[in-house]
Amino acid sequence: MELASVVPPYVATPLELSPFRAVMLAPERVGDPASARALARPYRDVAARLEQWIAQGRATADSAPAIYLHEYTVGGLTVRGLVGALSMSRRAQSFDERAVWPHEAIHPEQAGELADRMLQMDLNPAPILLVHHGRPQLREIVTSVSQNAPDWRYLDRTGQRQRIWAIRDPETLAGIAGLLASTRCLLADGHHRYAAYLRLQEEHPGTPWDTGLAMLVDQDDTPLFLGAIHRTFPGTTLIDLLGASRAAGAQVTRRERHQALLALDSTHFVLTDGESWHVVTPPALPQDAPVSWVHDSVLPRLTRSDVRVVHHHNVDEALAAAGPAAPAVLLPSPDFDQVRALVESGGLLPEKATSFQPKPSLGVLMRPVIGG
C-alpha cells in the first residue's frame, strides 16, 4: 500500500499575490472536455497552441496584468476569491512564519511530473485553492469591487456562472497587499501543484517561476463546502478491518444500513461490505479526524501486503465498489476549523482526506509564466 508521506516546504509570510496577465478560454470552451486538447501532449507545444487559439478567438489574453476577483456559482453555491501569482520564494523556518499550510502529504514523483509538465507548457493551467478567515477590511474591498459591472460574465459548458473583475487600480492593489501580508491560509486543493511550484522556484530562482497561480477564498464570505472522501480497500475483508479496528481500541457496533448512515459524525465512521454494516467509535480523538485514525491505527494492523486504497467522492460510489473483497469505509465530513487546527498544531491528514467544493471550471483563468 503506497501512501503519500512527504510534506512539502511551507511558504513564509508575508503572503503575496501579484498581478499577472491572464489567458482565458472563450466562454463556450470553458468546462468543455474537448478544450483539454489545448493542454495535451506534447506539452512543449502548449504555449504555441494557446497563441493559435488566441488568434482564432478560441481564447483571450488580457491586455494588462491584474489581480482578478473571480466569482462562480453552481448548484446554488457561490464562491469568490482573489486570483493572483502567489510568491513561493520564501521558506518558513518556524511555525509563526508559515503563510500557506498544506493539510496533506504528497508523492514527490507526482509533483515532479507536474513541475516538468508546467515547465514545458510555460503555463499554470489552473489556480491552487487557498482558504482563510479573511479580515473585514479585505471583505470590504472585495464587496466594493463586486458591486461594479464585471469585466467578463458568462455561463460555461458545465453550468457554472462566471463573473470576473480585473483589479488594476494601484490604491486598491496596495490595500489588498497590505491586508494579505499577515494572512495564514489553508491549502484546500492542489497539494501536488503547490509542491510543483516549490520545485520550479528552487530550480529557476529569480525568474517568473518564483510565483504560482493561486485563488484565495474567504471562508467567512463565500465558504467552500468541505466534504468527505470515502474509501474502499481491495485486498482485504470486512472481518479483517473490524478486527484491526477493535485491536486499535475502537468500539464496533453492528447496525442496520439506515442506522449506520445516520451515525456518521465527527467521532464515528462506518465499515461495510454492502451487506453487513458496522459503526466504529475510535478512542478519544482530541484533534485527529476519523480518517487519520483509520490510516494511522487501523491500516498498519492489516496483515495482507497487497491492500489497495481506492477513493470515492460520494457514498453511492463507494457502495457501488464495495464487496466481500473490497470493504468500504464511509467517513464523516471534516470541519474546516478542525482541519485548520490540526495543521496549525503540526499535524496532517492522509492523502485525499477532504474535498473542497465547488471548484472552478478549467480554463477560466490561466497564467502563462514567462509571458504572464
Secondary structure as the mmCIF struct_conf table of DSSP 4:
data_model
#
loop_
_struct_conf.conf_type_id
_struct_conf.id
_struct_conf.beg_label_comp_id
_struct_conf.beg_label_asym_id
_struct_conf.beg_label_seq_id
_struct_conf.end_label_comp_id
_struct_conf.end_label_asym_id
_struct_conf.end_label_seq_id
STRN STRN1 VAL A 6 VAL A 6
HELX_LH_PP_P HELX_LH_PP_P1 VAL A 7 TYR A 10
STRN STRN2 VAL A 11 ALA A 12
BEND BEND1 THR A 13 PRO A 14
HELX_LH_PP_P HELX_LH_PP_P2 LEU A 15 LEU A 15
STRN STRN3 LEU A 17 SER A 18
STRN STRN4 PHE A 20 PHE A 20
STRN STRN5 VAL A 23 LEU A 25
HELX_RH_3T_P HELX_RH_3T_P1 PRO A 27 ARG A 29
TURN_TY1_P TURN_TY1_P1 VAL A 30 GLY A 31
HELX_RH_3T_P HELX_RH_3T_P2 PRO A 33 LEU A 39
HELX_LH_PP_P HELX_LH_PP_P3 ALA A 40 ALA A 40
BEND BEND2 ARG A 41 PRO A 42
HELX_RH_3T_P HELX_RH_3T_P3 TYR A 43 ASP A 45
HELX_RH_AL_P HELX_RH_AL_P1 VAL A 46 GLN A 56
TURN_TY1_P TURN_TY1_P2 GLY A 57 GLY A 57
BEND BEND3 ARG A 58 ARG A 58
STRN STRN6 ALA A 59 ALA A 61
BEND BEND4 SER A 63 ALA A 64
STRN STRN7 ALA A 66 ALA A 66
STRN STRN8 ILE A 67 VAL A 74
TURN_TY1_P TURN_TY1_P3 GLY A 75 GLY A 76
STRN STRN9 LEU A 77 SER A 87
STRN STRN10 ARG A 91 ARG A 91
BEND BEND5 GLN A 93 SER A 94
HELX_RH_3T_P HELX_RH_3T_P4 PHE A 95 GLU A 97
STRN STRN11 ARG A 98 ARG A 98
STRN STRN12 VAL A 100 TRP A 101
STRN STRN13 GLU A 104 GLU A 104
STRN STRN14 ILE A 106 ILE A 106
HELX_RH_AL_P HELX_RH_AL_P2 PRO A 108 MET A 121
TURN_TY1_P TURN_TY1_P4 ASP A 122 ASP A 122
STRN STRN15 LEU A 123 ASN A 124
BEND BEND6 ALA A 126 ALA A 126
HELX_LH_PP_P HELX_LH_PP_P4 PRO A 127 PRO A 127
STRN STRN16 ILE A 128 HIS A 132
HELX_RH_AL_P HELX_RH_AL_P3 PRO A 136 SER A 146
TURN_TY1_P TURN_TY1_P5 GLN A 147 GLN A 147
BEND BEND7 ASN A 148 ASN A 148
HELX_LH_PP_P HELX_LH_PP_P5 ALA A 149 PRO A 150
BEND BEND8 ASP A 151 ASP A 151
STRN STRN17 TRP A 152 LEU A 155
TURN_TY1_P TURN_TY1_P6 ARG A 157 THR A 158
BEND BEND9 GLY A 159 GLY A 159
STRN STRN18 ARG A 161 ILE A 167
HELX_RH_AL_P HELX_RH_AL_P4 PRO A 170 LEU A 180
TURN_TY1_P TURN_TY1_P7 ALA A 181 SER A 182
STRN STRN19 CYS A 185 ASP A 189
HELX_RH_AL_P HELX_RH_AL_P5 HIS A 191 GLU A 203
BEND BEND10 HIS A 204 HIS A 204
TURN_TY1_P TURN_TY1_P8 PRO A 205 GLY A 206
BEND BEND11 THR A 207 THR A 207
HELX_RH_3T_P HELX_RH_3T_P5 PRO A 208 ASP A 210
STRN STRN20 THR A 211 ASP A 218
TURN_TY1_P TURN_TY1_P9 GLN A 219 ASP A 221
BEND BEND12 THR A 222 THR A 222
HELX_LH_PP_P HELX_LH_PP_P6 PRO A 223 LEU A 224
STRN STRN21 PHE A 225 ALA A 228
STRN STRN22 HIS A 230 THR A 232
TURN_TY1_P TURN_TY1_P10 PRO A 234 GLY A 235
BEND BEND13 THR A 236 THR A 236
HELX_RH_AL_P HELX_RH_AL_P6 LEU A 238 ALA A 247
TURN_TY1_P TURN_TY1_P11 ALA A 248 GLY A 249
STRN STRN23 GLN A 251 ARG A 255
HELX_RH_AL_P HELX_RH_AL_P7 ARG A 257 LEU A 262
TURN_TY1_P TURN_TY1_P12 ALA A 263 ALA A 263
STRN STRN24 ASP A 265 ASP A 265
TURN_TY1_P TURN_TY1_P13 SER A 266 THR A 267
STRN STRN25 HIS A 268 HIS A 268
STRN STRN26 PHE A 269 THR A 272
BEND BEND14 ASP A 273 SER A 276
STRN STRN27 TRP A 277 THR A 281
BEND BEND15 PRO A 283 PRO A 283
BEND BEND16 PRO A 286 GLN A 287
HELX_RH_AL_P HELX_RH_AL_P8 PRO A 290 TRP A 293
HELX_RH_PI_P HELX_RH_PI_P1 VAL A 294 VAL A 298
HELX_RH_3T_P HELX_RH_3T_P6 LEU A 299 ARG A 301
BEND BEND17 SER A 305 SER A 305
STRN STRN28 VAL A 310 HIS A 312
BEND BEND18 HIS A 313 ASN A 314
HELX_RH_AL_P HELX_RH_AL_P9 VAL A 315 ALA A 321
STRN STRN29 GLY A 323 GLY A 323
TURN_TY1_P TURN_TY1_P14 PRO A 324 ALA A 325
STRN STRN30 ALA A 326 ALA A 326
STRN STRN31 ALA A 328 LEU A 330
HELX_LH_PP_P HELX_LH_PP_P7 PRO A 332 ASP A 335
HELX_RH_AL_P HELX_RH_AL_P10 PHE A 336 GLU A 344
TURN_TY1_P TURN_TY1_P15 SER A 345 GLY A 346
STRN STRN32 LEU A 349 LEU A 349
HELX_LH_PP_P HELX_LH_PP_P8 PRO A 350 PRO A 350
TURN_TY1_P TURN_TY1_P16 GLU A 351 LYS A 352
STRN STRN33 THR A 354 GLN A 357
HELX_LH_PP_P HELX_LH_PP_P9 PRO A 358 SER A 361
TURN_TY1_P TURN_TY1_P17 LEU A 362 GLY A 363
BEND BEND19 VAL A 364 LEU A 365
STRN STRN34 MET A 366 MET A 366
STRN STRN35 ARG A 367 PRO A 368
TURN_TY1_P TURN_TY1_P18 VAL A 369 GLY A 371
#
